[in-house]
């Protein structure tokens, strides 16, 4: 069926879509088209330059008089009078399949590993579908990462959103890759998979991720979506959406437990700010658009467990805090949406502690419901609380020592300093390829508490002292 639209310039009808000739203006990656038919938000379009080259784009804004779209590739060579634009009448879709595991794709879901395009079982809109809140189940079971600072103190629960707050130059990429290599769901026969989305990363970082998964032999259970630093900004905005689309298929169609790692969300937000500025929108905090919160929530809320489905989606977003400022809009808004955070400390990194996870600002709000008897071990809740309390006192003793000197401290204060050194150097710190079991992590926690006298351990029971402290 053809349809005719009155244009300011040329009219043309096609069976495959309505085509317009001529652009109103071009600004960076954005093109502006006047007097079109009603088009949808995030609708796909094809932009054909005078040489016949086709470039894909997406509608960002639409009014009665003007449509604003961003081209996925460069706008170089697009002339105002001769460029043709064809609206496709649909949003971007991704063909999804289990065969995408073990493969590498760009932000649009196109293979970049030299292999063929996987045959998708179905096409899915990358923007996802709304979820009935009453269908969500409360997360319970834990995911073992093999990292003591997470498993012991900030346990990751299946279906949770637990971001990592890092900074420039800190080893968040190493930790993200290690979690992807080592994560496992214990006590279940359900398949486990990792969907890894990297936005705005350098070429050497992308190669590091691929090589890390290949060398460890886990690549067959990992699907990588890599948007490189020199790729268009719009691709960074699409990368987490394509990754989550595959995750939803694996979790809710194939009943798999899926861990989605997204790094770096700061690059995502910078791309959002860049496009918002080009569109002339009124800026909010730090120049970011006012809808930054709802945009991030749109991504983070595509996780969890649904009634009637055997699979789950767990998210670990990674973001670098500008100037290590945890009150910056990106970590600030992320903290409102997610259920806790893993915070990196630069001072610990300077002392060669890996991972440099800060003991006190880090927390997992769902941890209490996924640990204890029948899940991890019966002493886990009390042990972690005691470690937090003791480490908090260590911080106070160190501050006091910086004022009066260590020689003026009491013998008990010196014991706490010894505990702090062991806790950071043996419990928190571990090798980048070291995969500890939950039992090893908990036993190491008790070994740290043995640096303190038993009368200082008020958060553990007498029975736990008898079994793990004195035994």
C-alpha positions in Angstrom: 0.0 0.0 0.0 1.4 3.4 -1.0 0.9 6.7 0.8 1.5 10.2 -0.4 2.7 13.0 1.9 2.8 16.7 1.0 6.4 18.0 1.5 8.0 21.4 1.4 10.1 20.1 -1.5 9.7 16.7 -3.2 7.0 14.1 -2.8 7.8 10.4 -3.2 6.0 7.2 -2.3 7.5 3.8 -1.7 6.0 0.5 -0.7 8.8 -0.1 1.8 8.3 3.2 3.6 7.8 6.9 3.1 10.8 8.6 1.8 11.7 12.3 2.1 14.2 14.2 0.0 16.1 17.0 1.7 17.2 17.8 5.2 16.5 21.0 7.2 19.9 21.0 8.8 22.7 18.8 10.1 24.4 19.3 13.5 27.1 16.8 14.4 25.5 13.3 14.4 22.0 14.8 14.3 19.8 15.4 11.3 16.7 17.6 11.3 13.8 16.8 8.9 10.8 19.1 8.5 7.1 18.4 7.8 7.1 14.6 8.0 4.2 12.3 8.7 3.7 11.3 12.4 6.7 9.2 13.4 7.5 7.3 16.6 10.1 7.9 19.3 13.1 5.6 18.7 11.8 4.7 15.3 14.5 3.5 12.8 15.3 5.4 9.6 17.5 5.0 6.6 19.6 8.0 5.5 20.8 7.7 1.9 23.6 10.2 0.8 24.0 11.4 -2.8 26.3 8.5 -3.6 23.7 5.9 -2.6 25.4 4.9 0.7 22.8 3.9 3.3 23.3 4.9 7.0 21.0 3.8 9.8 19.6 6.2 12.3 17.1 6.5 15.1 14.5 9.2 16.0 15.3 11.1 19.2 12.6 13.7 19.1 9.5 14.4 17.1 7.0 17.4 16.9 4.4 18.5 14.5 6.9 20.4 12.5 10.3 18.7 13.0 11.9 15.3 13.5 15.3 15.0 15.1 17.3 11.8 14.5 20.8 10.6 15.2 22.8 8.7 12.6 24.7 5.7 13.9 27.6 6.5 11.6 29.2 9.8 10.5 27.1 12.4 8.9 30.0 13.4 6.6 28.8 13.6 3.0 25.2 14.3 3.8 24.0 17.3 1.8 20.9 19.2 2.7 19.1 19.2 -0.7 20.0 15.7 -1.9 19.9 13.4 1.1 17.0 11.0 1.2 15.4 9.8 4.5 13.2 6.8 4.8 11.3 6.0 8.0 11.0 2.3 8.7 8.0 2.3 11.0 9.6 0.1 13.6 12.2 0.4 16.4 15.6 -1.4 16.5 15.3 -5.1 17.0 17.8 -7.8 17.9 17.6 -11.4 16.7 18.2 -13.4 19.9 19.5 -17.0 20.3 21.5 -19.1 22.7 24.1 -19.3 20.0 25.0 -15.7 20.7 26.9 -17.0 23.8 30.6 -17.2 23.0 30.4 -14.4 20.5 31.4 -10.7 20.3 29.1 -8.0 19.0 29.1 -4.3 18.6 26.6 -2.0 20.3 24.0 -2.7 17.7 24.3 -6.5 18.0 26.3 -7.0 14.8 29.1 -9.6 15.0 32.7 -8.2 15.3 34.5 -11.5 15.9 34.6 -12.5 12.2 31.9 -15.1 12.5 28.6 -15.2 10.7 25.5 -13.5 11.9 23.8 -15.9 14.3 20.4 -17.2 13.3 18.0 -15.7 15.8 15.1 -17.7 17.2 13.0 -14.5 17.3 13.4 -10.7 16.8 13.0 -8.6 20.0 12.6 -4.8 20.5 15.8 -3.7 22.3 13.7 -1.3 24.4 12.2 -4.3 26.2 8.7 -4.8 27.5 7.0 -3.4 30.6 7.0 -5.8 33.6 4.0 -6.1 36.0 5.5 -5.2 39.4 3.3 -7.8 41.1 5.0 -10.5 39.0 8.4 -9.7 40.5 9.8 -12.2 43.1 12.0 -11.1 46.0 15.7 -12.1 45.4 17.0 -14.7 47.8 19.8 -17.0 46.5 23.3 -15.7 46.4 25.9 -15.7 43.5 29.4 -16.7 44.5 31.9 -14.4 42.8 35.0 -15.9 44.4 36.0 -12.5 45.8 36.0 -12.3 49.6 35.2 -8.5 49.8 32.0 -9.2 47.9 31.0 -12.7 49.0 31.8 -12.2 52.7 30.9 -8.5 53.3 28.6 -7.5 50.4 27.1 -10.7 49.1 25.6 -10.5 45.6 22.1 -11.9 45.5 20.5 -13.4 42.4 18.2 -10.9 40.8 19.9 -7.9 42.5 21.3 -4.7 41.1 24.7 -4.1 42.7 26.9 -1.4 41.1 30.6 -0.9 41.4 31.6 2.8 42.2 35.2 3.2 40.9 37.4 6.0 39.7 39.8 6.8 36.9 42.9 4.6 37.0 41.4 2.1 39.5 41.2 -1.6 38.6 37.4 -1.8 37.9 38.0 -3.5 34.5 40.0 -6.2 36.2 37.3 -6.8 38.8 34.6 -6.8 36.2 36.4 -9.4 34.2 37.2 -11.5 37.3 33.5 -11.5 38.3 32.5 -12.6 34.8 35.1 -15.4 34.9 34.3 -16.7 38.4 30.6 -16.1 39.1 28.5 -19.1 39.7 25.2 -20.1 41.3 25.7 -22.9 43.7 23.2 -25.6 44.5 21.2 -25.3 41.3 21.2 -27.2 38.0 20.0 -24.1 36.1 22.4 -23.0 33.4 24.5 -19.8 34.1 25.5 -17.2 31.6 27.2 -13.8 31.5 26.2 -10.9 29.2 29.0 -8.3 29.2 28.4 -4.8 27.8 31.2 -2.3 27.5 30.5 1.2 26.5 33.1 3.7 25.2 36.1 1.5 26.0 39.4 1.7 24.3 40.6 -1.0 21.8 43.1 -2.4 24.2 40.5 -2.7 27.0 38.2 -4.5 24.6 41.0 -6.9 23.6 41.7 -7.5 27.3 38.2 -8.6 28.1 38.1 -10.9 25.1 41.5 -12.4 25.9 40.6 -12.8 29.6 37.5 -14.9 28.8 39.3 -16.9 26.1 42.3 -17.8 28.3 40.0 -18.8 31.3 37.8 -21.0 29.1 34.6 -19.3 30.0 34.0 -17.5 26.7 31.4 -20.1 25.6 29.1 -18.9 28.4 29.7 -15.2 27.8 28.2 -12.8 25.2 30.1 -9.6 24.7 28.7 -6.3 23.4 31.5 -3.9 22.8 31.0 -0.2 21.9 34.5 1.3 21.4 35.6 4.8 22.2 35.6 5.9 18.6 32.1 4.5 17.8 29.2 7.0 17.6 27.7 8.3 20.8 24.3 6.8 20.0 25.8 3.3 19.9 26.8 3.7 23.6 23.1 4.4 24.4 22.0 1.3 22.5 24.7 -1.1 23.8 23.2 -1.8 27.3 19.7 -2.2 25.7 20.9 -4.8 23.2 22.7 -6.7 25.9 19.7 -6.7 28.2 17.5 -7.8 25.4 19.6 -11.0 25.0 19.7 -11.4 28.8 15.9 -11.2 29.0 15.6 -13.9 26.3 18.1 -16.2 28.0 16.5 -15.7 31.5 12.8 -15.7 30.7 12.7 -18.0 27.6 15.6 -20.4 28.3 15.4 -20.3 32.2 19.0 -19.4 32.6 20.5 -17.4 35.4 22.1 -14.4 33.7 24.7 -12.0 35.1 24.8 -8.7 33.2 28.0 -6.6 33.7 27.8 -3.1 32.2 30.9 -0.9 32.1 31.3 2.0 32.1 28.0 3.6 32.9 29.7 7.0 33.1 30.5 6.8 29.4 26.9 6.0 28.8 25.8 9.1 30.8 28.3 11.3 29.0 26.9 10.2 25.6 23.4 11.0 27.0 24.6 14.5 28.0 26.3 15.1 24.6 23.1 14.2 22.7 21.0 16.3 25.0 23.2 19.3 24.5 23.0 18.9 20.7 19.2 18.8 20.9 19.2 22.1 22.8 17.6 20.7 25.9 17.6 22.6 29.2 20.4 21.0 31.3 20.0 19.9 34.9 22.8 19.0 37.5 26.3 19.2 36.0 24.8 19.6 32.5 23.1 16.2 32.4 19.5 16.0 31.2 16.7 16.2 33.7 15.6 12.7 32.6 18.9 11.0 33.6 17.2 9.3 36.6 14.4 7.8 34.5 16.8 6.8 31.7 19.1 4.9 34.1 16.0 3.3 35.9 14.8 2.1 32.5 18.1 0.0 32.3 18.5 -1.0 35.9 14.9 -2.2 36.3 15.4 -4.7 33.5 16.6 -7.2 36.1 15.2 -9.4 38.8 13.2 -12.6 39.0 9.6 -13.1 37.7 7.0 -15.5 38.9 6.6 -18.5 36.7 10.1 -18.3 35.2 13.1 -20.3 36.3 15.7 -17.8 35.2 16.9 -14.5 36.6 18.8 -11.4 35.6 21.4 -10.0 38.0 23.1 -6.7 37.2 26.6 -5.4 38.1 26.9 -1.9 36.5 30.4 -0.4 36.8 30.8 3.4 36.8 33.8 5.7 37.3 33.0 8.6 39.7 34.3 11.9 38.2 36.9 13.2 40.6 36.1 10.3 43.0 32.9 12.3 44.0 30.3 9.9 45.2 27.8 12.7 45.3 28.2 13.3 41.5 24.8 12.9 39.7 25.7 9.5 38.1 26.6 7.6 41.3 24.0 9.6 43.3 21.1 8.6 41.1 22.4 5.1 40.6 22.4 4.6 44.3 18.7 5.6 44.5 17.8 2.9 41.9 20.0 0.0 42.9 20.3 -2.2 46.0 23.7 -1.2 47.4 27.1 -0.4 46.0 30.7 -1.7 46.0 32.9 1.4 46.5 36.6 1.5 45.5 39.1 3.4 47.7 42.0 5.1 46.0 44.2 5.0 49.1 43.9 1.2 49.3 44.8 1.0 45.7 47.9 3.1 46.5 48.9 0.4 49.0 48.6 -2.4 46.3 45.5 -3.9 47.7 43.3 -5.6 45.1 40.4 -5.2 44.9 40.5 -1.9 46.7 37.0 -2.3 48.1 36.3 0.3 50.9 34.9 -1.6 53.9 32.5 1.0 55.3 30.8 2.8 52.3 30.2 -0.6 50.5 27.0 -2.5 51.2 24.5 -4.9 49.8 21.0 -4.1 50.9 19.7 -7.6 49.9 22.5 -9.5 51.6 20.6 -10.3 54.8 18.0 -12.3 52.9 20.5 -14.5 51.0 22.9 -15.6 53.6 22.8 -17.7 56.8 21.8 -21.3 57.5 20.7 -23.2 54.5 22.1 -20.7 52.1 25.8 -19.8 52.9 26.6 -20.8 56.5 24.9 -20.2 59.8 27.6 -17.9 61.1 27.8 -15.6 58.0 25.4 -12.9 59.2 27.0 -12.4 62.6 30.6 -12.8 61.2 30.1 -10.1 58.6 28.5 -7.7 61.2 31.5 -8.3 63.5 34.0 -7.6 60.7 32.2 -4.4 59.9 32.2 -3.3 63.5 35.8 -4.1 64.1 37.0 -2.5 60.9 35.0 0.6 61.8 37.0 0.8 65.1 40.2 0.3 63.2 39.5 3.5 61.2 39.0 5.4 64.5 42.2 4.1 65.9 44.2 5.0 62.8 42.8 8.6 63.0 43.8 8.8 66.6 47.3 7.4 65.9 47.7 10.1 63.2 47.2 12.7 65.9 49.0 11.3 69.1 51.3 8.7 67.4 51.1 4.9 67.6 53.3 4.8 70.7 50.6 6.4 72.7 47.9 3.8 71.8 46.7 1.2 74.2 47.6 -2.5 73.8 44.0 -3.1 72.7 44.3 -0.4 70.0 47.5 -2.1 68.7 45.6 -5.4 68.4 42.9 -3.6 66.4 45.7 -2.2 64.1 47.0 -5.7 63.7 43.5 -6.9 62.8 43.1 -4.1 60.3 46.4 -5.0 58.5 45.4 -8.6 58.3 41.8 -7.8 57.2 43.0 -5.6 54.3 46.1 -7.6 53.4 44.6 -11.1 53.6 40.8 -11.0 53.6 40.1 -8.1 51.2 43.2 -8.4 49.1 43.6 -11.4 46.7 45.1 -12.3 43.4 43.3 -11.4 40.2 42.9 -15.0 39.3 42.1 -16.3 42.8 38.7 -17.9 43.1 37.8 -18.4 46.8 34.9 -20.6 47.9 32.3 -19.1 50.3 33.7 -21.4 53.0 37.3 -20.2 52.5 36.1 -16.6 52.7 34.2 -17.2 56.0 37.1 -19.1 57.5 39.5 -16.3 56.5 37.1 -13.8 58.3 37.4 -15.8 61.5 41.1 -15.9 61.1 41.1 -12.2 61.1 38.9 -12.0 64.2 41.4 -14.2 66.1 43.7 -11.1 66.1 41.3 -9.6 68.6 40.4 -10.8 72.2 37.2 -12.8 72.5 35.6 -10.3 74.8 35.7 -7.7 72.0 33.5 -9.8 69.8 30.0 -8.8 70.8 28.2 -9.5 67.5 28.8 -13.3 67.4 27.1 -15.9 69.6 28.9 -18.0 72.2 28.3 -21.1 70.1 30.0 -19.5 67.1 32.9 -18.5 69.3 33.3 -22.0 70.5 33.2 -23.6 67.0 35.1 -21.1 64.8 37.1 -18.9 67.2 38.4 -21.4 69.7 38.1 -24.4 67.6 
